[in-house]
Structures are given as structure tokens and as C-alpha cells.
Amino acid sequence: MNDEKYGVLFSDEYQKSLKDQFCYADADPEHGERLFFENSGGSLRLKRAVEIKAAVEEFPDCPERVRGRGYELSHYVSGGTKDILETVFGAKSGSLISELSASQTMFNAVGTIMLGAGWGTNAVTSSLEHPSAHDAVEHYCQRTGREFRVVPANKETGGLDVDTIMEYVDKDTVLLSIMAASNISGNIMDIKEIVRRAKEINPEIYIVSDAVQHAPHCAIDVEDWGVDVSNFAPYKFFGVRGCGFCYVSDRVSALPHHKLTHKDNSIWQLGTPTPGNFAAMMAVIDYVCEIGAHFIESTNRRELYVEGMRRIHLQERALLYRLLEGTDEVPGLRHIDKAEVYVDMEDLTYKDLIVAMGIKGIEFSDLSQKYLEHGITVFERLNTSPYSKRIVESLGLEGAIRVSPLHCHGRDDIDKFLIATKEIADNV
Ligand SMILES: Cc1ncc(COP(=O)(O)O)c(C=O)c1O
């Protein structure tokens, strides 16, 4: 079997050892056994991330002191900042913005560019973006009197075509914001090619890529992509809620931005940082590096991380293939009568493990409820929600059930989901 095309499963034993490292992976303590297939809404949490966050929170010391416990706590912030920039973003320079959410980092970075760059008459984003990326561009276009341009999605593939994006970019485009992967269709965008083509049109353009949905599935590489801004949310990435992290290039930090007067341009942090959030993210990075070390020998943390994410990606592609095609024992979503996979595509190398689906004859909310009754947590993304209306409609849909397992799930979990789907579909 072709690894690239169909992915590669972890051994069952290894997969189970990974799942054991997550909190409540198979059951909720009050609600009982359940399959958590809603990782796009907030992923399963690593025990060690939750534990270190709680442990660090127990200390009252200011994490900006030069001695004692406060000094130790300061290392989570300085070490974590370096680790997130270098290991997660693959950055060789640039700075980190941290806020309470990824959305806040997006507004901060986009606002800085749109208010600070004294040129350009338009800015471009896409109809597939999460509101935080889309609305940030719209908001600052309105405030700066620039034309707001929105690239439509490809309704067939569920993605964005590079040629179409380029029809919207010109030499007066100050900023282009395109997400790394869709939180509804799971499509991965060809950011590197988008950047290359956009810079051919306008070498000075600022490029932003929301990686919130892509980060838990694949390594980010801001250097290779050539972007100025990229962000992710730890709560969607095996970590904790209450923070968002964002890479900004040095040329973005050189623009006027909210900062303390006597601090360097590279320090975007306002007020006292939260060491527990950085400690929790470092625990997530350790976990991914350990997966890398299971397969290769290296002392280079970024190299281990990239290998870890590559293995996660291959495991997830194999799970995705099984989810769509099934096995001799249980049919996949593509083969269950009345089940529909939206914006399905043959080439799974352009998909993260997120499937938009439905069952003919059942309302999406009723279907989510039925899944819950079968012990499966999924979520409906509908055109009645301000978070998903524009996105699902741009894909030609009224809504979809979003199915988002995680790399630590196994073949048995996928099969359980397929058996439940067939049972629900057979009883419509
Ligand atoms: C693609 C994408 N971007 C941004 C966000 C916003 O993240 P946060 O809730 O941390 O602001 C989400 C959340 O669902 C998302 O899916």
C-alpha cells in the first residue's frame, strides 16, 4: 500500500500507549463511555499538559523575578516562547504574540499590519476562513478605507484554488490571509505555492495563515511557507484552554504595535505572562517529539517534532481512509446507503482528519443527538450559526456534521463509528 496515498497506521500497541496519555479518552467520568470525535472543537487533552499547568498555578511567585521560585517560573515563559517559535512554527527569527485566544492574536497581528503599513488599497481573504481571520481583515479594511476582497471556495473540492486566489491579488494588495487548513472540510491549502505566486505579483505583500486547525495534524513551517503571521490554539492541539499563540515576522514587529515603551519591538507581551500556559505547551511539544523519537534518532528538537507530526499525519490519513472506505466487515461512509460525505475528494494528501457529512432524511442537530445516544460526540456546523454560516454556504451546504477523530484513535474506534452510522442510516 502506498504510504503517501493511504497513510500508515501506528501498531495497535503503540496507538493504545498514545491514547493512554490523554485524559478521558474513551469515557466521560459522569456521562460514561463515549467516542470523542469532536477534536476540531477542542481536542482531547494530554494528561501531562493539564498536570503541569495545575502544578505551576500553585505558586504565587511573579514569573518576572530574578531569584528563587519566580526565577524558575520565568523559564517556562522564556523557554516556552523559544520552543513554540522554533519547534512548533519552525521560525529562525520573529516574535511570539500570546493572548487569551487565537482569535485575539489574529486581530492583533492583522490590525498591526493594516494600520501600520502605509500603502495598499485592498486586502484579500477567503470565504472559508474562520470568523477571526475573515472578520479581522474586514474590520481593518473598513477602518483604513481599503477594499475588502473575498476569494470564493471551490465547491467541488472544499478547498481554495491558487489560480482563483491570484485573481484577487494585485500590486496594491497589502495583506492576504489564507488559512492553512479548513475547520469544516479538512482541506489543506497549498500555502507555500500561494505565497510564491502572491509575491510574484507583489513582493511586499504581508501574508497571514491561520493554522489553528492544521497545527494538531501537521508541522507548520513559517520559513518554508514564507508567511509573516501564523497562529494556533493549544486547546485544539492536545493542550489547555485560555491562550492563543501567534508567530509574527520581524518586519511585522517593526511596525507600530501595542507594547510597553521601554521594551524591545519583539516583546508583544503586555502584563504578566502565564507560565502554566507555556509549560503546558512545552509538554505538548515533548509529546510530539517523543513520537518522532519512536521512529528516528536525532538530538535536534525541531527534527524530532517534524517527524512526530509526520507520523501523526500518516496515522490520521490511514484513519481517514478507513472512515471513508471501511473494511470487508463494515462499510465506510462512502458506501453506507443514505450517508453523504460532502466535498469529498479522492486525493487524501490534501485532507486533514476532518470529515463533513450527513445522513439523508435526518436534520443535522437530530443526527448529532443520535450519535450521542450511540456514545459518540460529534458536532453540527450549521448555516444558522455565526461561526459557520458563511463557510458552509460557500461550500454550497446548509450544514454538516463534522467528524474529527485524533491520531490517538485506533481502527476499532473508526469501526465503532461506522457501525453506529450504518445503524442510524438503516433506521431513518
Ligand atoms: C480555523 C480556526 N481559526 C481560529 C479559531 C479560533 O480559535 P480561538 O477559539 O482560540 O479564538 C478556530 C476555532 O474554532 C478555528 O477553527
The ligand as an SDF file (V2000), in Angstrom:
LIG
                    3D

 16 16  0  0  0  0  0  0  0  0999 V2000
   -9.6050   27.6690   11.7930 C   0  0  0  0  0  0  0  0  0  0  0  0
   -9.8340   28.3520   13.1150 C   0  0  0  0  0  0  0  0  0  0  0  0
   -9.2570   29.5250   13.3440 N   0  0  0  0  0  0  0  0  0  0  0  0
   -9.4160   30.1880   14.5060 C   0  0  0  0  0  0  0  0  0  0  0  0
  -10.2010   29.6690   15.5130 C   0  0  0  0  0  0  0  0  0  0  0  0
  -10.3790   30.4620   16.7670 C   0  0  0  0  0  0  0  0  0  0  0  0
   -9.6620   29.9430   17.8360 O   0  0  0  0  0  0  0  0  0  0  0  0
   -9.9060   30.5370   19.2980 P   0  0  0  0  0  0  0  0  0  0  0  0
  -11.1690   29.9280   19.7960 O   0  0  0  0  0  0  0  0  0  0  0  0
   -8.7160   30.1450   20.1140 O   0  0  0  0  0  0  0  0  0  0  0  0
  -10.0020   32.0070   19.1880 O   0  0  0  0  0  0  0  0  0  0  0  0
  -10.8440   28.4400   15.3160 C   0  0  0  0  0  0  0  0  0  0  0  0
  -11.7300   27.9010   16.3500 C   0  0  0  0  0  0  0  0  0  0  0  0
  -12.6120   27.1310   16.0810 O   0  0  0  0  0  0  0  0  0  0  0  0
  -10.6480   27.7590   14.0800 C   0  0  0  0  0  0  0  0  0  0  0  0
  -11.2350   26.5770   13.8320 O   0  0  0  0  0  0  0  0  0  0  0  0
  1  2  1  0
  2  3  1  0
  2 15  2  0
  3  4  2  0
  4  5  1  0
  5  6  1  0
  5 12  2  0
  6  7  1  0
  7  8  1  0
  8  9  2  0
  8 10  1  0
  8 11  1  0
 12 13  1  0
 12 15  1  0
 13 14  2  0
 15 16  1  0
M  END
$$$$
